[in-house]
Amino acid sequence: GKFDGEELFSAKELTINPGVKVTIKDRGAYGLITVQGTGKIGKHALQTPAMIRFGELTDDEVFVSHEAAVQGVTFENTGLEPLVSLRYFGPHTNIDAPAIGDYKKKKR
């Protein structure tokens, strides 16, 4: 969000219902972490681990390049529950993101 008028970072949540396949286009590169469910991002598996052992690799984090994000990335939920992921963007990617604290102003 915006801090002192400058967009330094932003985040978006994506929830995909079971059996759904969707292509999402974004304005720039992002880091993605899956917080619930099982599925695919492109040809890569996504799975939220219930437990991680020391040294074990997981399938819950992905980096998406600028080129891929702009062209569109396909997500598919192959599980039985919603596939929920969070996408984190760097500076000046989502310039229309609300300022930090804007949600408080709308509640009043």
C-alpha positions as CSV (number, residue, x, y, z in Angstrom):
1,G,0.0,0.0,0.0
2,K,0.9,3.6,-0.1
3,F,3.0,5.1,2.7
4,D,3.5,8.9,2.7
5,G,2.0,8.9,-0.8
6,E,4.4,6.3,-2.3
7,E,3.3,2.8,-3.2
8,L,6.1,0.7,-1.6
9,F,4.5,-2.8,-1.6
10,S,1.1,-4.4,-2.1
11,A,-0.5,-7.8,-1.6
12,K,-3.5,-9.6,-3.1
13,E,-5.4,-12.7,-1.9
14,L,-6.6,-15.2,-4.5
15,T,-9.2,-17.9,-3.6
16,I,-10.1,-20.5,-6.2
17,N,-12.9,-23.0,-5.6
18,P,-12.4,-26.8,-6.1
19,G,-12.3,-27.8,-9.7
20,V,-11.8,-24.3,-11.0
21,K,-9.0,-23.3,-13.4
22,V,-8.3,-19.5,-14.0
23,T,-5.7,-17.4,-15.6
24,I,-4.6,-14.2,-13.7
25,K,-2.7,-11.3,-15.2
26,D,-0.8,-8.9,-12.9
27,R,1.3,-5.8,-13.5
28,G,4.6,-7.2,-12.2
29,A,6.6,-9.9,-10.5
30,Y,5.5,-11.4,-7.2
31,G,6.2,-13.9,-4.5
32,L,3.3,-16.3,-3.8
33,I,2.6,-18.4,-0.8
34,T,-0.2,-20.9,-0.6
35,V,-2.0,-20.8,2.8
36,Q,-4.8,-23.4,2.1
37,G,-5.5,-26.2,-0.4
38,T,-3.9,-28.1,-3.2
39,G,-3.5,-27.2,-6.9
40,K,-1.2,-26.0,-9.6
41,I,0.4,-22.8,-10.8
42,G,1.3,-23.4,-14.4
43,K,2.8,-26.9,-14.5
44,H,4.1,-26.6,-10.9
45,A,2.4,-28.2,-7.9
46,L,1.0,-26.1,-5.0
47,Q,0.3,-27.7,-1.7
48,T,-0.2,-26.2,1.7
49,P,1.8,-28.3,4.2
50,A,0.3,-29.4,7.4
51,M,3.7,-30.0,9.0
52,I,7.2,-29.2,7.7
53,R,10.2,-31.2,8.9
54,F,13.6,-29.6,9.2
55,G,15.3,-29.5,5.8
56,E,12.2,-30.6,3.9
57,L,11.3,-28.8,0.7
58,T,7.7,-27.7,0.3
59,D,5.4,-26.8,-2.6
60,D,3.8,-23.7,-1.0
61,E,6.0,-20.9,-2.3
62,V,6.6,-19.7,-5.8
63,F,8.2,-16.6,-7.5
64,V,6.5,-15.4,-10.6
65,S,8.6,-13.2,-13.0
66,H,7.4,-9.9,-14.5
67,E,7.1,-11.5,-17.9
68,A,5.0,-14.4,-16.7
69,A,2.8,-12.2,-14.5
70,V,2.0,-9.8,-17.4
71,Q,1.3,-12.6,-19.9
72,G,-0.9,-14.4,-17.3
73,V,-0.4,-17.3,-15.0
74,T,-2.8,-20.2,-14.8
75,F,-4.0,-21.5,-11.4
76,E,-5.9,-24.7,-10.9
77,N,-7.5,-26.0,-7.8
78,T,-7.1,-29.8,-7.8
79,G,-8.2,-30.4,-4.3
80,L,-11.5,-30.6,-2.3
81,E,-11.2,-27.3,-0.5
82,P,-10.6,-23.7,-1.6
83,L,-7.1,-23.0,-2.8
84,V,-6.0,-19.8,-1.1
85,S,-2.8,-17.9,-2.0
86,L,-1.3,-14.6,-1.2
87,R,0.7,-12.6,-3.8
88,Y,3.2,-10.0,-2.6
89,F,4.4,-7.3,-5.0
90,G,7.2,-4.8,-4.8
91,P,7.2,-1.0,-5.3
92,H,5.2,0.7,-8.0
93,T,3.5,-2.5,-9.2
94,N,-0.1,-1.8,-8.1
95,I,-0.3,2.0,-8.2
96,D,-4.0,1.9,-7.6
97,A,-3.6,0.1,-4.2
98,P,-5.2,1.9,-1.3
99,A,-3.1,3.8,1.2
100,I,-2.2,2.1,4.5
101,G,-5.1,2.8,6.9
102,D,-7.7,3.6,4.3
103,Y,-9.9,0.8,5.5
104,K,-10.3,2.7,8.8
105,K,-11.7,5.8,7.0
106,K,-14.4,3.8,5.2
107,K,-15.8,2.2,8.4
108,R,-16.7,5.6,9.9
